[in-house]
Amino acid sequence: MGEGSESIQVHVSELQVGMYVSKLDRDWLETPFLMQGFLIEHPDDIDTLAEYATYVWVDAVPEPRQRTPERPAAAARKSVPPARKTTSYINKIPAREEHRQALGVYRTARKLTRSLLDEARLRGVIDTQGAKETVRSCVDSILRNPDALIWMTRIRSEDEYTAEHCLNVCILAIAFGRHLGLSEDALEELGLCGLLHDVGKMRVPTEILNKRGSLTPKELKTMRAHTVFGRNLLMASPGVYRGAIDVAHNHHEQMDGKGYPRGLAATGISEYTRIVAIVDAYDAMTADRCYASARPTTDALKVLYQARGTQFDEALTLAFLKCVGLYPPGSLVELKNGLVGFVLETSQRYRQLPKVIVINRGELPLERQRIIDLSLIEQGKLKRDFLIQRVHADGHLGLALKDFQRQGLVLKH
């Protein structure tokens, strides 16, 4: 709600597209809405509001609230989803059952990714077959249940940032593609694009790549050249999927034409490139890097939301927010009652009420940990003080996911 504006209370049945909702009859934290206050842009927004509130407050303005005036060429920046037959997926097994297998998949894929990047650094080519095998194993796990492998992307090692980041972008891009209904073949293509998007960094000097302070203009120019290095390296590698070359070259282009290396207009940016750009930024923001600390997932999602339509494709950004949700698997969360834990599995029906592994701080090695299904709150079987109050960056509160995974997390059913 803008400064000095007034709001009026209305029943959700009276809502219309164009109204700006500034307050609910319940705490925003009890809902899946990312922003505290938003414009109703589609009838689906009203349906979602009706699931969580009876009355809301809207800005009392003479005309329905409008978006900020669009910048030139805004229409070209808006994504028009390509006409395609989408595939519907279901989780074949619970996340906890997929965890053991996903851990093996992730460890093997991480080892193969390191090998791929080392070969790129030393020989200037990519092991195309090895890359495809890595991606196929990730697709298989994500098709069974994406939450388990997404959990693995939260296990970080700053010393192996580039390899882990490439693999994580691969995994998150596949999971996002599954959410969008892409075919299995398309998921493999998209996964390859994610895995190889930053391969050009293998040609950037390590003293620049790992520099903790700000880069000089000359160093920044070299760093940005990784997009061209990546294109050239992949073009020299036999059998590489052509779309991966495009993504490696263009994943830092922006919808407003202010990206690099070429400042492409939105119409020149492919769908896979738009997807990887979003996932790349999200994974980078939520990781500890040599020059920046990890952000909580909620902060990263807000940055993406604010940059929709300018830096990132608007429709795909909004779809990614729905795909990831406020509390992705592996997130470190604090409940209203003071308990803390890691999100194990999301709920398809109640996205704001996941299953959480409650961690008893200071208990290492781990004993059997308790899993709490927060969706029981909606059924009246669990007190409301079990609602999530805030999300922390991994490692905060003295709790790092990798430490618990290393100790052999045992899930108590």
C-alpha positions in Angstrom: 0.0 0.0 0.0 1.5 3.3 -1.0 2.2 6.1 1.5 -0.9 8.1 2.3 -3.2 5.8 0.4 -6.3 4.3 2.1 -7.5 0.7 2.0 -11.0 -0.8 2.4 -12.0 -4.3 3.6 -13.7 -6.5 1.0 -14.8 -10.1 0.8 -12.7 -12.2 -1.5 -15.9 -12.8 -3.7 -15.8 -9.0 -4.5 -12.2 -9.0 -5.8 -11.5 -8.1 -9.4 -8.5 -8.2 -11.7 -6.6 -4.9 -11.3 -7.2 -4.5 -7.6 -4.1 -4.2 -5.3 -4.3 -6.3 -2.2 -2.4 -4.7 0.6 -3.4 -6.8 3.7 -5.0 -10.1 4.5 -7.1 -11.3 7.4 -4.2 -13.6 8.4 -0.5 -13.3 8.7 1.4 -13.2 5.3 3.7 -15.8 6.7 0.8 -18.3 6.8 0.3 -18.0 3.0 2.4 -18.9 0.0 2.5 -15.3 -1.3 6.1 -14.1 -1.8 5.3 -10.4 -1.6 3.4 -8.7 1.2 1.0 -6.7 -1.1 0.5 -7.5 -4.8 -1.6 -6.7 -7.9 -4.3 -9.1 -8.9 -3.4 -9.8 -12.6 -5.4 -13.0 -13.3 -8.6 -14.7 -12.0 -6.3 -17.5 -10.7 -4.9 -15.0 -8.2 -8.4 -14.5 -6.8 -8.9 -18.3 -6.5 -5.6 -18.6 -4.6 -6.5 -15.8 -2.3 -9.8 -17.5 -1.5 -8.0 -20.6 -0.3 -6.2 -18.6 2.4 -8.4 -15.6 3.3 -12.0 -14.6 3.7 -11.5 -10.8 3.8 -8.7 -8.7 2.4 -7.9 -5.0 2.2 -7.4 -3.4 -1.1 -6.2 0.1 -2.0 -9.1 2.5 -2.1 -8.2 4.2 -5.4 -10.7 5.5 -8.1 -9.3 3.2 -10.8 -7.8 -0.3 -10.5 -4.2 -0.1 -9.6 -1.9 -0.4 -12.6 1.7 -1.6 -13.2 4.5 0.9 -13.3 4.5 2.3 -16.8 6.4 -0.1 -19.1 9.7 0.9 -20.5 10.2 0.9 -24.3 10.0 -2.5 -26.0 8.3 -4.0 -22.9 5.9 -5.9 -25.1 8.9 -7.7 -26.8 10.3 -8.7 -23.4 7.1 -10.4 -22.3 7.3 -14.2 -22.7 4.8 -15.8 -25.0 5.0 -19.5 -24.1 5.6 -21.5 -27.3 2.8 -23.8 -28.4 3.7 -27.3 -27.3 2.1 -30.3 -25.9 3.0 -30.4 -22.2 3.7 -33.5 -20.2 2.1 -34.1 -16.8 4.3 -35.6 -14.1 3.5 -37.1 -10.7 5.9 -38.0 -7.9 6.4 -41.7 -8.3 7.8 -42.2 -4.8 8.1 -40.1 -1.6 11.1 -37.9 -1.3 12.5 -39.8 1.7 12.5 -43.0 -0.3 14.4 -41.3 -3.1 17.0 -39.7 -0.8 19.4 -42.6 -0.6 19.4 -43.1 -4.4 19.6 -39.4 -5.0 22.6 -39.1 -2.8 24.4 -41.7 -4.9 23.3 -39.9 -8.1 24.5 -36.6 -6.8 27.9 -37.8 -5.7 28.6 -39.6 -9.0 27.3 -36.6 -11.0 29.5 -34.2 -9.0 32.6 -36.3 -9.6 31.8 -36.5 -13.4 31.2 -32.7 -13.5 34.6 -32.0 -11.9 36.2 -34.4 -14.5 34.3 -32.6 -17.3 35.6 -29.2 -16.2 39.1 -30.4 -15.6 39.2 -31.8 -19.2 37.8 -28.5 -20.5 40.6 -26.7 -18.7 43.4 -29.0 -19.8 42.3 -30.1 -23.3 39.9 -27.4 -24.4 37.1 -29.9 -25.2 34.1 -31.5 -23.4 33.4 -35.2 -22.9 30.0 -35.1 -24.6 29.1 -38.7 -23.7 30.0 -38.2 -20.0 27.9 -35.0 -19.9 24.9 -36.8 -21.4 25.2 -39.7 -18.8 25.4 -37.2 -16.0 22.3 -35.4 -17.1 20.3 -38.6 -17.8 20.9 -39.8 -14.2 19.6 -36.5 -12.9 16.6 -36.6 -15.1 15.7 -40.1 -13.9 15.9 -39.1 -10.2 13.9 -35.9 -10.8 11.2 -37.8 -12.6 10.8 -40.1 -9.6 10.7 -37.2 -7.1 12.5 -33.8 -7.6 12.6 -32.9 -3.9 15.4 -35.4 -3.1 17.9 -34.2 -5.7 17.0 -30.5 -5.0 17.9 -31.2 -1.4 21.4 -32.3 -2.6 21.9 -28.9 -4.4 21.8 -27.3 -0.9 25.0 -29.2 0.2 27.7 -26.7 -0.6 31.5 -26.6 -0.6 33.0 -23.2 -1.4 36.2 -24.8 -2.6 34.3 -26.6 -5.4 31.9 -23.8 -6.3 32.1 -23.8 -10.1 31.6 -27.6 -10.4 28.8 -27.7 -7.9 27.1 -24.6 -9.4 27.1 -26.2 -12.9 25.6 -29.4 -11.5 23.1 -27.5 -9.4 21.9 -25.4 -12.3 21.5 -28.6 -14.3 19.4 -30.1 -11.6 17.3 -27.0 -10.9 16.7 -26.5 -14.6 15.5 -30.0 -15.1 13.2 -29.7 -12.1 11.9 -26.4 -13.5 11.4 -28.0 -16.9 9.4 -30.8 -15.3 7.2 -28.1 -13.6 6.7 -26.5 -17.1 5.7 -29.9 -18.6 8.6 -30.3 -20.9 9.1 -33.8 -22.5 11.8 -36.1 -21.2 13.9 -35.4 -24.3 13.6 -31.7 -23.7 14.5 -32.2 -20.0 17.8 -33.9 -21.1 18.5 -31.0 -23.5 17.8 -28.4 -20.9 19.9 -30.3 -18.3 22.8 -30.3 -20.7 22.4 -26.5 -21.2 22.5 -26.1 -17.4 25.5 -28.4 -16.8 27.6 -26.7 -19.5 26.5 -23.1 -19.2 29.6 -21.9 -17.2 32.2 -24.2 -18.9 33.9 -21.1 -20.2 35.0 -20.2 -16.7 37.6 -22.9 -17.1 39.5 -20.5 -19.4 39.3 -17.6 -16.9 42.5 -17.3 -14.7 41.9 -18.7 -11.2 43.2 -15.6 -9.5 40.3 -13.7 -11.2 37.7 -16.5 -10.7 38.5 -16.8 -7.0 39.2 -13.2 -6.2 37.6 -12.2 -2.9 37.5 -8.4 -3.5 36.0 -6.4 -6.3 37.3 -7.0 -9.8 39.1 -4.2 -11.7 37.5 -3.1 -15.0 40.1 -5.3 -16.8 39.4 -8.3 -14.6 35.6 -7.8 -15.1 36.1 -7.8 -18.8 38.0 -11.1 -18.6 35.4 -12.6 -16.3 32.5 -11.6 -18.7 34.4 -13.2 -21.5 33.6 -16.6 -20.1 30.5 -16.6 -22.2 32.6 -16.3 -25.4 35.1 -18.8 -24.1 32.3 -21.2 -23.4 30.8 -20.9 -26.8 34.2 -21.5 -28.5 35.0 -24.5 -26.3 31.7 -26.2 -26.9 31.8 -25.5 -30.7 35.2 -27.3 -30.7 33.7 -30.4 -28.9 32.3 -33.1 -31.2 28.6 -34.0 -30.7 27.7 -31.2 -28.4 24.0 -30.2 -28.4 23.7 -27.0 -30.3 21.3 -25.4 -27.8 24.0 -25.7 -25.1 26.3 -23.6 -27.2 23.6 -20.9 -27.4 23.0 -21.0 -23.6 26.7 -20.8 -22.7 27.1 -17.8 -25.0 23.9 -15.9 -24.0 22.9 -16.8 -20.4 23.9 -13.3 -19.2 21.8 -11.5 -21.8 18.8 -9.6 -20.4 15.3 -9.0 -21.5 15.8 -5.2 -21.5 18.8 -5.5 -23.8 21.3 -4.5 -21.2 23.1 -7.9 -20.8 26.3 -9.2 -22.2 28.3 -10.2 -24.3 26.2 -8.7 -27.1 23.3 -6.8 -25.6 20.7 -8.9 -27.4 17.1 -7.9 -27.6 14.6 -10.2 -25.9 13.6 -11.7 -29.2 17.1 -13.0 -29.7 17.1 -14.9 -26.4 16.0 -18.5 -26.6 13.6 -20.2 -24.1 16.3 -22.5 -22.7 18.6 -19.5 -22.2 15.9 -17.6 -20.4 15.3 -20.6 -18.1 19.0 -21.1 -17.3 19.5 -17.4 -16.7 16.9 -17.5 -13.9 18.2 -20.7 -12.4 21.8 -19.6 -12.6 21.0 -16.4 -10.7 19.0 -18.2 -8.0 21.6 -20.8 -7.3 24.4 -18.2 -7.2 22.6 -16.0 -4.7 21.9 -18.9 -2.4 25.5 -20.1 -2.3 28.6 -18.9 -0.4 30.9 -17.4 -3.0 34.4 -16.0 -2.6 33.0 -12.5 -2.8 29.5 -12.8 -1.2 27.8 -14.8 1.5 24.8 -17.0 0.8 21.3 -15.4 0.9 18.2 -17.1 2.3 16.1 -18.6 -0.5 13.3 -16.1 0.3 15.7 -13.2 -0.4 16.9 -14.7 -3.7 13.3 -15.2 -4.8 12.4 -11.5 -4.1 15.4 -10.4 -6.2 14.2 -12.5 -9.1 10.7 -11.2 -8.6 11.9 -7.6 -8.7 13.9 -8.2 -11.8 11.2 -9.9 -13.8 10.5 -8.3 -17.1 13.8 -6.4 -17.1 16.7 -8.8 -16.4 14.6 -12.0 -16.5 11.7 -13.3 -18.6 8.6 -12.3 -16.7 6.3 -15.3 -17.2 9.1 -17.8 -16.6 10.2 -16.0 -13.5 6.7 -16.2 -12.0 6.6 -19.8 -13.0 9.9 -20.5 -11.3 8.7 -18.9 -8.1 5.8 -21.3 -8.1 8.1 -24.2 -8.9 10.5 -23.6 -6.1 8.1 -22.2 -3.5 9.1 -20.3 -0.5 10.6 -23.3 1.3 12.5 -25.5 -1.2 13.9 -28.8 0.0 17.1 -28.4 2.1 16.1 -24.9 3.3 17.0 -24.1 6.9 13.8 -22.9 8.6 12.8 -21.6 12.1 9.3 -22.2 13.3 7.3 -19.8 15.4 7.8 -22.1 18.5 11.6 -21.8 18.2 12.2 -25.2 16.7 14.6 -25.3 13.7 15.1 -27.8 10.9 15.6 -28.5 7.3 12.8 -28.8 4.8 12.6 -32.4 3.6 9.7 -32.4 1.1 7.2 -29.9 -0.3 3.5 -30.3 -0.3 1.8 -30.1 -3.7 -1.4 -28.8 -2.1 0.0 -26.7 0.7 3.2 -25.2 -0.7 3.7 -23.1 2.5 3.4 -26.2 4.7 6.2 -28.6 3.9 7.6 -31.6 5.8 10.4 -30.5 8.1 13.2 -32.5 9.8 13.5 -31.0 13.2 17.1 -30.7 14.3 18.2 -30.9 17.9 21.0 -28.4 17.9 24.3 -29.8 19.2 23.4 -33.4 18.5 26.3 -34.8 16.4 26.6 -37.6 15.5 22.9 -37.6 14.7 20.3 -39.7 16.4 17.0 -40.4 14.7 15.5 -37.1 13.8 11.8 -36.3 13.9 9.9 -35.3 10.7 6.9 -33.0 11.2 4.3 -32.6 8.5 3.3 -29.0 8.7 0.2 -29.6 6.5 -1.4 -31.1 9.6 -1.9 -27.5 10.7 -4.4 -27.1 7.9 -6.2 -30.2 9.2 -6.3 -28.9 12.8 -3.9 -31.7 14.0 -1.0 -29.5 14.7 -0.7 -26.2 16.6 -0.3 -23.0 14.6 3.0 -22.2 16.4 4.6 -24.8 14.1 4.2 -22.4 11.2 7.5 -21.3 9.6 8.6 -17.9 10.9 11.7 -17.3 8.8 14.2 -18.9 6.5 17.9 -18.8 7.2 20.9 -19.1 4.9 22.6 -22.5 5.2 25.2 -22.5 7.9 23.4 -19.9 10.1 22.6 -20.9 13.7 25.6 -23.2 13.5 23.6 -25.6 11.2 24.9 -26.6 7.8 23.2 -29.2 5.7 26.4 -30.8 4.6 27.4 -31.6 8.3 24.1 -33.4 8.9 24.3 -35.3 5.5 27.9 -36.2 6.3 26.9 -37.7 9.7 24.4 -39.9 8.0 21.0 -38.4 8.5 18.5 -41.0 9.7 14.9 -40.1 9.0 12.4 -41.0 11.7 9.0 -41.7 10.1 
